[in-house]
């Protein structure tokens, strides 16, 4: 049964939102221990899933269903599953080049699809 909760975790982070089967399911907000927002959006079976925004503690953010912007200037545009880069995507390395292809659990699965900047 879906309910709305406000829970503090042992690691100091907290969650406010829809809860089912003893974990986040539906829409909610996950906070860092310092109270700033870590993630706001959709959850499924305790994982980020669907539309949402991730705010990284060191700066940068992941937006929507496929774009991630990192503090070092790198960018990922592609598919996500269970909070990780999964499926087709392009990772742009700042000043170096890009990888375009399939990803599994945040790892590119074919090293030959790198394209380096020729500047």
C-alpha positions in Angstrom: 0.0 0.0 0.0 1.4 3.4 -1.0 1.9 5.9 1.8 3.6 9.3 2.2 6.5 9.3 4.7 9.4 11.4 6.0 12.3 9.1 7.0 15.8 9.7 8.4 18.4 7.1 7.5 21.4 5.9 9.6 23.9 7.6 7.2 22.2 11.0 7.9 20.4 11.4 4.6 16.6 11.6 4.6 13.7 10.8 2.3 10.3 12.5 1.9 7.7 11.1 -0.4 5.8 8.1 -1.5 6.7 4.8 0.1 5.7 1.2 -0.7 7.1 -2.2 0.2 9.5 -0.6 2.7 11.2 1.6 0.1 10.8 4.7 -2.1 8.2 4.1 -4.8 6.6 6.9 -6.6 7.5 10.6 -6.3 9.9 11.8 -3.6 12.9 13.9 -2.5 16.1 12.4 -1.2 18.3 14.8 0.9 22.0 14.8 1.7 22.9 14.7 5.4 23.5 18.5 5.3 19.9 19.0 4.2 20.5 19.9 0.5 18.5 18.1 -2.1 20.3 15.0 -3.6 17.5 13.9 -5.9 13.9 14.9 -6.5 11.7 12.8 -8.9 10.4 9.3 -9.5 11.5 6.2 -7.7 10.8 2.5 -8.4 11.7 -0.3 -5.9 14.0 2.0 -4.0 15.9 3.2 -7.0 15.8 6.5 -9.0 13.7 5.6 -12.0 11.9 7.9 -14.5 12.0 11.6 -14.6 13.9 13.5 -12.0 16.9 15.7 -11.1 20.1 14.7 -9.3 22.2 17.4 -7.6 25.7 16.2 -6.9 27.2 17.3 -3.6 30.4 18.5 -5.3 28.5 20.5 -7.9 26.9 19.5 -11.2 23.6 17.7 -11.8 21.8 15.1 -13.7 18.6 16.4 -15.3 15.5 14.7 -16.8 15.7 11.3 -18.4 19.1 11.4 -20.1 21.4 14.4 -19.5 24.1 14.5 -16.9 26.4 17.5 -16.3 29.5 17.0 -14.2 31.6 19.6 -12.3 34.7 18.8 -14.5 32.7 19.9 -17.6 32.1 16.4 -18.9 28.5 15.6 -20.1 26.6 12.4 -20.6 23.5 12.3 -22.9 21.7 9.0 -23.2 19.6 6.4 -21.4 19.5 5.6 -17.7 18.2 2.6 -15.8 18.3 2.1 -12.0 20.2 5.4 -11.5 23.0 4.4 -13.9 24.0 4.9 -17.5 22.5 1.9 -19.3 21.7 1.7 -23.0 22.7 4.0 -25.8 24.5 7.2 -24.9 27.3 9.7 -25.6 29.8 10.8 -23.0 31.7 14.0 -23.8 35.1 14.3 -22.2 36.2 17.9 -21.6 38.8 18.8 -24.3 39.6 15.1 -25.0 36.8 13.6 -27.1 33.7 11.4 -26.7 32.5 7.9 -26.4 29.3 7.0 -28.2 27.7 3.6 -27.8 26.2 1.2 -25.3 26.6 1.4 -21.6 26.0 -1.2 -18.9 25.9 0.0 -15.2 27.8 3.2 -15.9 30.5 1.4 -18.0 31.0 1.7 -21.8 30.9 -1.8 -23.3 33.0 -1.3 -26.4 36.3 0.6 -26.1 36.7 1.0 -29.8 33.9 3.6 -30.1 36.0 6.5 -28.7 36.5 9.6 -30.8 39.4 11.9 -29.8 39.4 15.6 -30.6 42.0 16.3 -33.3 42.9 19.8 -32.3 
